[in-house]
């Protein structure tokens, strides 16, 4: 994508390689500044992005830049991504900055910046669409205000000594799905949305290279954050241009997680914005949190589906999915998985009690059992681990009811809910 500025490049020493690489990709204008003058430069413009082209050891200057980036600004402006060089696997001192190795070539920095700008473009589109609807006195759906990490999910692949430490470090901040093999990881990637992959130890270089090659060759995973712990430098480096958000840390699982989370947050925000665009396209009938129908739209469609089934004499079944130790995080995660599994003719909704209703149109009870069983199996094998040091097994209870000649919406729902309560 075109790099339309302004861009602010911060470095006390001239950094011609980064500036030239940005110019070669069409970035304009580019504002070069030192660390001392950077806060003033950031206050004088609304930059598209910021590149900290050299590591910063002065925490006071880094804090001043962070303050300038978080100052009150035009709410119609999209996010401003920050890419920061750092040494020795260190975490950049500017919050949410996307770390890049000090020795990384300038082309890698530009690719990472372009990836972040794709999320910025999505953010700008959502803001413009929302403003347009508001100007027409329509009530647009609201973009969730919580931290995107609250709903993010990371796939942890590994079976070595670092797996427990990585699981705990990630599980304290995001949802985690564990995969002990590459085959299990592939199934998870095909079944659900993932905001990042961490590859721990326990795999040989060929296996790691094969996994990275698959990710780099699939456009779906172009911007996916990928973190690799431990060795394999010769295996990782060739894939950096195909995977702009690929990071490797030589050791320290906690350090890898600290460097990795800003990438996960940005990717989760991008996924949130895509769901928001779908909700805007559907005039607010789709829940931007889950991708399923909103509450009002669901019950309206259910009434229509029941009337249609009665008139045409076709089947209609409904399933209720509920979860032991369920909470909002778990319910939203299940709803997003369900949204990918639903047939085009079916529809679903997440309820306030964290359960999920799914309606199968033109489907009798026997066929509904087959569909619900398949969905429950996928949920069991791809649901995230609860964010605790001792993840518990997640149990999904499924109840079914099919429309009878004497039924209306109230009696149909009463039967599917009553069966669950009776268990």
Buried (B, 14 or more C-beta within 10 A) or exposed (E): EEBEBBBBBBBBEEBEEBBEBBEEBEBEEBBBBEBEEBBEBBEEEEBBBBBBBBBBEEEEBBBBBBEBBEEEEEEEBBBBBBBBBBEEBBBBBBEBBBBBBEEBBBBBBBBBBBBBBBBBBBBBBBBEBBEEBEEEEEEBBEBBEEEBBBBBBBBBBBBEEBBEBBBBBBBEBBBBBBBEBBEBBBBBBEBBBBBBBBBBBBBEEEBBBBBBBBBBEEEEBBBBBBBBBBBBEEBBEEBBBBBBBBBBBEEBBEBBBBBBBBBBBBBBBBBBBBBBBBBBEBEBBBBBBBBBBBEEBBBEBBEEBBEEBBEEEBBBBBBBBBBEEBEEBBBBBBBBBBBEBBEEEBBBBBBEEBBBBBBBBBBBEEBBBEBBEEBBEBBEEBBBBBBEEEBEEBEBBBBBBBBEEEBBBEEBBEBBBEBBEEE
